[in-house]
């Protein structure tokens, strides 16, 4: 079912945009709701953002967080998912109930506006490292093993 969430999302998302954050950029706070409708935000206390805009990227992140549950206890690590490409009925009646089953929080961007400048590559998970909202590193991952190794380092 997790795969279905991101399959639907990837079917309706657009290509990666050229105006994305780069290393050295100061990002603005991102304030979204999590799957339980609580405010969840990327701000100056955030040190790492896991971001997905596609099924494959989201699956990598989910597998990593499930393999190492201790990662979800890191207050500086936030998982953000752009689900704006999903039809609203699918998001509401299929995806959201699945997200609610996750034992960790996911900041959901259903409009796609706030995550628009976040960097992404097709079918990959993105890890953005921050220091006081300044982008210090951007990495893309094709495998759960590589993502896990980086998150544990």
N, C-alpha and C positions, 0 to 999 in steps of 0.2 A: 504494500500500500504506500510506503514511503516513496518508492520509485514513481508511483502514479502521480503523486503530488508534483514532483519536479518534471515528469514527462509533460504533464499538462502545461506547466509553466514554460518549459523550453519550447513548446510548440508555438507559443504566442509571444515570446519575447523578441525584441529587435536586436540587431547586431550591436557589438560593442562600440561605444561612442568615442570620438576623438578627444573630447574635452573632459578627460578624467584626471583625477589627482595624480601628481607625480611626487617622487621623493623630494623633500624640501618644502612642499606646499603646506600651508596652514589650512586645516579643514574646519568647516563650521560644525557646530554640534548637530548631531542627528538625533531627533526625538521621535520615537515610534512606540507603538504598542506591541507587547509580546502576545503570545498565543492565548493568554488569559486576560487580555485587555488592560494589563498594567503598563504604566509608562516604563520604557526601557530605552536608555540613551547612550550614545557615544559622546563623551565629553572629555574634559582634561584629565580625568582619572582613568580613562581607557588607555591601555597600553598595546592591545592587539585586537584587531577586528577580523573575524572569519566571515567571509562574504561569499554568497552564492547567488547566481542569477540563472542557473540552469539545473536540470535534473542531476547531471553527473557531478557537478560541483557540490551540490547539496548532499548528495549521497556520500561523497568523500568526507565531508564535514561530519555528517551523522555517524558514519562508521568510526571516525576518529574519536568523537565524543563518547560513543558507546564503548569503545575499546579501552578508553582511559577516563572513567567518570570523574577522577580527581581534577581533570582539566576544567570541569564546569564549576569548580569551587574557586577558581582564580577570578577575583573581582575585576581584574583589569582586562579580562578576555570576554568579548561580546560576539555572539553569532547573529549576523544580519542576513536576512533573505529577502530578495526582491521577488515578490509574487505578483507583481502588477500585470504580468502577461496572461495570467489565468482569468478566464471568464468569472465574473463575480459569483455566479451561482455555484460553480465548481469550487471556488475558493471557500465559500461559506459552508457548503454542505459536504464537501469531501476533504479538502486540504486542512481547513481549520480544525475539524475534529481529530485528524491525524496528528497535527502539531500539538494539540492539547495532551496527547498521550506521551509526548517526549518528557523525560525526567529533567530536562534543562530548558532554559529560556531561549526563545528565538525572537529577535526583533523583526517584525514583519512589515515590509513596505508594500502595501496593497495598491498604492497610487504610482509608485516608481519615481516620484519626484525627488525624494531625499537621497535615494541611493544612486541617482543618475550619474553623479561624478565619480562613484567608486569604481576602481579599475576591475576589469574582469576579462578573462579569456575563455573562449568557447570550451565548454565541457570541463572546466577546471575550477578548483577551489582557490580563492584568493585569501592571502594573509597579509594584512596591512599592519605594520608596526608603527606605533605613535609615541611621541613624547610631548606632553602638553599640547595636544591636537596637531602637532607637526608630524608629517609623514616622514619616517626615518628609513623605512624599507617596504618594498612591495614584492611579494613572492606568489607564484602560481604553482599549483600542484595537480599532477595527473594521477597520483596514487595515494591511497590512505597511508601506506607505510612511510612515504616521504613527508607527508603532512604531519603525521604523528612524531616522527623523528625531530622535526623542526619545533613542534609545540613542546616537546619534552626537553629541548635543549636550553 
